[in-house]
Amino acid sequence: MTLAMLGEAWRAMGANRMRTVLTMLGMVIGVGAVVLMMSIGQGAQYAIQKSISAMGSNLFILLSGSSSAGGVRTGSGGALTLTVADANAIAELPGVQTVAPIHPGSAQIVYGPNNWNTSIIGSTPAYLDARSWPLAAGSAFTASDVRSATRVALIGQTTAQNLFGDEDPVGKTIRIRQSPFTVLGLLGTKGQGMDGRDQDDTIIIPLTTAQRNVFGTPFPGTVRMVMVQTTTQEIMPAVEKSMTELLRQRHRIREGMDADFSLRNLTAVADSAAESTRVMSLLLGAIASVSLLVGGIGIMNIMLVSVTERTREIGIRMAIGARERDILLQFLLEAIIISVVGCFIGLLLGIGGALLTQAMTGTMVIISGSSVLVAFGVAATVGIFFGFYPARKAARLDPIEALRYQ
């Protein structure tokens, strides 16, 4: 019975092909727009999550304070108020997993006839753990290298490419400010950070080497920043409070006085960016869904026209024994067919548009099964919802009045 009704619905649609195609067009555009927008939105979410994971997890950045001279105030890090001893004290706090004091800068690096200006990070072996930064080749420097201020380095992929090309950098000697350094290892690829900076354009050296031989420091043991990693994300607020209290006590900062340091929660910043991207993705999907609503209204209008045109046909069907539910099912099937076929075509166009966008602009797109199922489910629901009223109107026609209709 249902198969016969499907065949009849298909023939009825074929009798007015142009009108059927135009009715279907709303669903095609709606579904295609939903799939395309959700693919772009999910691609943006993935890019943000990738940047977050590359940065590291559960991280705080503790920055030195500012200085003031002659009415001129510097920004964070202008005064070296943090020390390695501060970092060691923070490492003893509950919930703290890894602490890495950092003394950064930049310099011209030379290898043979090649040279490259890059950022240099002076830190401890814990820095790699905090950043979840693996080595692609070679080995990391050790705590012994930090104690001895050994002239060794770990080199990032971008810096290695510009200095060595295709040559293996491990074991080679480079010069940093005329001092020779042995490359112990090649860092794994990190990619672009959330601030747009190339994280692979860097060199990591022992903290004491940076302090004594490369950048210097006005006071022994001082550092510009400290990176702190907690055991879990949930404990970060408690650790933040403990660190603030500890440092104010160590630096003898009285109640009501400004702190000589600043603390930044990188995970909170990353989560905020991820949430913004998620909201953007939902907004794009919602805007595209308006097209589905318009398509549904178009289906209802055309089905009402079809009911009016086929009033006499409905009367004849009722006269020869068709029940009210048979007429309802007949017209409802026509609306569902239009929705489903339009949805299928829209899916193909949406997927094709997403792939074309990625190929032409380089924008990351992710075509997930969930977006396809959501678009398909919404389209089918729209067909049933907007097709029910015309079908119900057709089913409730009076057979005598329908037969008299001209």
C-alpha positions in Angstrom: 0.0 0.0 0.0 2.7 2.5 1.0 4.8 1.6 -2.1 1.8 2.3 -4.3 1.3 5.6 -2.6 5.0 6.4 -3.1 4.7 5.6 -6.8 1.6 7.8 -7.1 3.3 10.7 -5.2 6.3 10.4 -7.6 4.0 10.6 -10.7 2.1 13.6 -9.2 5.4 15.4 -8.7 6.5 14.5 -12.2 3.4 16.0 -13.7 4.7 19.4 -12.6 8.4 19.1 -12.9 9.3 22.8 -12.9 7.2 23.5 -9.9 8.6 20.5 -8.0 12.2 21.6 -8.8 11.5 25.2 -7.7 9.9 23.9 -4.5 12.9 21.6 -3.8 15.3 24.5 -4.4 14.6 26.0 -1.0 15.6 22.7 0.7 18.7 22.3 -1.5 20.0 25.8 -0.6 19.1 25.4 3.1 20.8 22.0 3.6 23.8 23.0 1.5 24.2 26.2 3.6 23.9 24.3 6.9 26.5 21.7 5.9 28.9 24.4 4.5 28.6 26.7 7.5 28.9 23.9 10.1 32.0 22.5 8.3 33.7 25.9 8.3 32.7 26.4 12.0 34.0 23.0 13.1 37.2 23.5 11.1 37.8 26.8 13.0 37.1 24.9 16.3 39.6 22.3 15.4 42.2 24.9 14.5 41.7 26.6 17.9 41.9 23.3 19.8 45.1 22.4 17.9 46.6 25.7 19.0 45.6 25.1 22.6 47.1 21.6 22.7 50.3 22.9 21.1 50.6 25.6 23.8 50.3 23.1 26.6 47.7 22.3 29.2 46.8 23.8 32.6 49.4 26.6 32.3 50.1 29.8 34.1 52.6 32.4 33.0 54.1 34.4 35.8 55.6 37.7 34.6 58.0 40.1 36.3 56.7 43.5 37.3 57.1 46.9 35.7 59.5 49.7 36.6 59.2 53.5 36.8 61.9 56.0 36.2 61.5 59.7 35.6 57.7 59.3 35.2 58.2 56.6 32.5 56.7 53.2 33.4 57.6 50.0 31.6 55.2 47.2 31.0 55.3 43.7 32.5 58.8 42.3 32.6 60.4 45.7 32.7 61.8 45.0 36.2 63.3 41.6 37.0 61.4 40.9 40.2 61.1 37.1 39.8 63.9 34.7 40.8 64.8 31.0 40.4 64.2 30.8 44.2 60.6 31.9 43.6 60.1 29.2 41.0 61.5 26.6 43.4 59.1 27.8 46.2 56.1 27.6 43.8 57.1 24.0 42.9 56.4 23.0 46.5 52.8 24.2 46.4 50.0 21.5 46.3 48.6 21.0 42.9 51.7 22.2 41.0 53.1 19.7 38.6 55.9 21.5 36.7 57.7 24.8 37.1 60.0 26.3 34.5 61.8 29.6 35.0 62.4 31.4 31.7 64.8 34.0 30.6 64.0 34.8 26.9 65.4 37.1 24.2 66.4 37.1 20.6 69.7 37.0 18.7 71.3 36.4 15.4 72.3 32.7 14.9 75.1 31.8 12.5 75.9 28.4 10.9 78.6 28.4 8.2 77.5 31.0 5.5 73.9 31.1 6.8 72.4 33.3 9.6 68.9 33.7 11.0 67.4 35.9 13.7 65.3 34.0 16.1 63.9 33.9 19.6 66.0 32.2 22.3 64.5 30.7 25.4 66.7 30.1 28.4 65.0 27.6 30.7 65.3 24.2 32.4 64.4 20.7 31.1 61.0 21.2 32.8 60.1 23.6 30.0 59.7 20.8 27.5 57.4 18.9 29.9 55.2 22.0 30.6 54.8 22.7 26.9 54.4 19.0 26.0 57.1 19.5 23.4 58.7 16.3 22.1 62.0 16.0 20.3 62.1 15.0 16.6 65.7 14.0 16.8 68.6 14.0 19.3 68.3 14.5 23.0 67.4 17.3 25.5 69.8 19.0 27.8 69.8 18.0 31.5 69.8 19.6 34.9 73.6 19.1 34.9 73.8 21.3 31.8 71.8 24.0 33.6 74.1 23.8 36.7 77.2 24.0 34.5 75.9 26.6 32.1 76.8 24.3 29.2 76.7 25.8 25.7 74.2 23.4 24.2 70.9 24.1 22.3 67.7 22.6 21.1 66.6 24.0 17.8 63.1 24.5 16.3 62.0 23.2 12.9 61.8 26.7 11.3 65.1 27.8 12.6 66.7 24.5 11.5 65.3 24.8 8.0 66.7 28.3 7.6 70.1 27.5 9.0 70.7 23.9 7.8 68.3 23.3 5.0 68.0 19.5 4.5 71.1 18.8 6.6 70.7 17.1 10.0 71.4 19.8 12.7 72.0 17.4 15.5 75.7 17.5 16.6 76.5 20.6 14.6 77.9 23.8 16.1 76.2 27.1 15.7 77.2 30.6 17.0 75.0 32.7 19.2 76.5 36.2 19.7 79.9 34.8 18.7 79.7 32.0 21.2 79.7 28.4 19.9 76.8 26.1 20.9 76.3 22.4 20.1 72.9 21.4 18.8 71.8 18.5 21.0 68.3 18.0 19.6 65.7 19.0 17.0 62.4 20.0 18.5 59.1 18.5 17.2 56.8 20.7 15.1 54.5 23.0 17.1 53.0 25.2 14.4 51.4 28.6 14.9 50.5 29.8 18.3 47.3 31.5 19.3 49.1 34.9 18.9 50.0 34.0 15.3 53.7 33.5 16.1 55.6 30.6 14.6 56.4 28.5 17.7 59.0 26.5 15.7 61.1 29.6 15.0 63.0 29.3 18.3 66.0 27.9 20.1 66.0 26.6 23.7 69.2 26.8 25.8 69.9 26.1 29.5 68.7 28.9 31.8 72.1 29.7 33.4 73.7 29.8 29.9 71.2 32.5 28.9 71.8 34.4 32.1 75.6 34.4 32.1 76.7 34.1 28.5 74.0 35.3 26.2 71.6 38.0 27.6 73.1 38.6 31.0 71.1 39.7 34.0 71.6 42.7 36.4 70.9 40.5 39.5 72.1 36.9 39.8 69.2 34.4 39.7 66.6 36.7 38.3 64.3 35.7 35.4 61.7 37.4 33.3 59.0 34.9 33.7 58.0 31.5 35.1 55.8 28.9 33.5 53.7 26.9 35.9 51.7 23.7 35.1 49.1 22.3 37.4 48.0 18.7 37.8 44.4 19.3 36.6 42.5 22.2 35.2 40.0 22.1 38.1 42.6 23.0 40.6 43.9 26.0 38.8 41.9 28.7 40.7 43.2 27.3 44.0 46.8 27.2 42.7 46.5 30.8 41.4 45.4 32.0 44.8 48.3 30.1 46.6 50.9 31.4 44.1 49.7 35.0 44.6 49.8 34.7 48.4 53.2 33.0 48.4 54.9 35.6 46.1 53.4 38.6 48.0 54.8 37.1 51.2 58.2 36.3 49.6 58.5 39.8 48.1 57.3 41.5 51.3 54.3 43.2 49.7 52.0 44.6 52.3 48.2 44.5 52.1 46.8 47.2 49.7 50.1 47.5 47.8 50.3 46.6 44.1 52.0 43.3 43.3 55.4 43.4 41.5 54.4 40.5 39.3 51.4 39.6 37.1 49.8 36.2 36.6 48.1 35.0 33.4 46.0 31.9 33.1 46.7 30.7 29.6 44.1 27.9 29.8 41.3 30.5 30.6 42.4 32.5 27.5 42.4 29.4 25.3 39.0 28.3 26.6 37.6 31.7 26.0 38.9 31.6 22.4 37.5 28.1 21.9 34.1 29.1 23.4 34.0 32.1 21.0 34.6 29.9 18.1 32.0 27.4 19.2 29.4 30.2 19.5 30.4 31.4 16.0 29.9 27.9 14.7 26.5 27.7 16.2 25.6 31.1 14.9 26.6 30.2 11.4 24.5 27.1 11.6 21.5 29.0 12.9 21.7 31.6 10.2 22.0 28.9 7.5 19.0 27.1 9.2 16.8 30.1 8.3 17.1 28.9 4.7 15.5 25.6 5.7 12.6 27.4 7.3 12.1 29.4 4.1 12.3 26.1 2.1 9.7 24.6 4.4 7.3 27.5 3.9 7.8 27.1 0.2 6.8 23.4 0.4 3.7 24.3 2.4 2.6 27.0 -0.1 3.1 24.7 -3.2 1.3 21.8 -1.5 -1.6 24.1 -0.7 -1.7 25.0 -4.4 -1.5 21.3 -5.3 -4.4 20.5 -3.0 -6.5 23.2 -4.7 -5.7 22.0 -8.2 -6.4 18.4 -7.3 -9.6 18.9 -5.3 -11.7 17.0 -7.9 -9.2 14.2 -7.9 -9.4 14.0 -4.1 -13.2 13.8 -4.3 -13.0 10.9 -6.8 -10.6 9.0 -4.6 -12.9 9.4 -1.6 -15.9 8.4 -3.7 -14.3 5.1 -4.6 -13.3 4.2 -1.0 -10.2 6.2 -0.1 -10.1 6.9 3.7 -9.2 10.2 5.3 -5.8 8.8 6.4 -5.0 7.5 2.9 -5.4 11.1 1.5 -3.4 12.5 4.4 -0.6 10.0 3.8 -0.6 10.6 0.0 0.0 14.3 0.3 2.4 13.9 3.3 4.5 11.5 1.3 4.8 14.0 -1.5 6.1 16.7 0.9 8.5 14.3 2.5 9.9 13.2 -0.9 10.5 16.8 -1.9 12.3 17.4 1.4 14.4 14.3 1.3 15.4 14.6 -2.4 16.2 18.3 -1.9 18.2 17.4 1.2 20.3 14.8 -0.6 21.1 17.2 -3.4 21.9 19.9 -0.8 24.2 17.6 1.0 26.2 17.0 -2.1 26.4 20.7 -2.8 27.3 21.5 0.8 30.1 18.9 0.9 31.4 20.1 -2.5 31.3 23.7 -1.5 33.2 22.9 1.7 35.9 21.1 -0.1 36.1 23.9 -2.7 36.4 26.5 0.0 39.3 24.5 1.6 41.0 24.1 -1.8 40.7 27.8 -2.8 41.3 29.6 0.5 43.2 27.0 2.6 40.6 27.3 5.4 40.3 24.2 7.5 36.9 22.6 7.1 35.6 19.4 8.8 32.7 17.6 7.3 31.4 15.6 10.3 28.8 12.9 10.2 26.9 14.8 12.9 26.4 17.9 10.7 25.2 15.7 7.9 22.7 13.9 10.1 21.5 17.1 11.7 20.9 18.7 8.3 19.2 15.6 7.0 17.0 15.2 10.1 16.0 18.9 10.2 15.1 18.7 6.5 12.9 15.6 7.0 11.3 17.3 10.0 10.6 20.5 8.0 9.0 18.4 5.3 6.7 16.6 7.7 5.9 19.8 9.7 5.1 22.0 6.8 3.5 19.3 4.7 1.1 18.2 7.4 -1.2 21.2 7.2 -1.9 20.9 3.4 -2.2 17.1 3.7 -4.7 17.5 6.6 -6.6 20.0 4.6 -6.9 17.6 1.7 -7.9 14.7 3.9 -10.7 16.8 5.5 -12.3 17.9 2.2 -16.0 17.1 1.9 -16.3 14.4 -0.9 -19.5 16.0 -2.4 -18.0 19.5 -2.5 -14.8 18.1 -3.9 -16.6 16.4 -6.8 -18.4 19.6 -7.6 -15.2 21.6 -7.6 -14.3 23.0 -11.1 
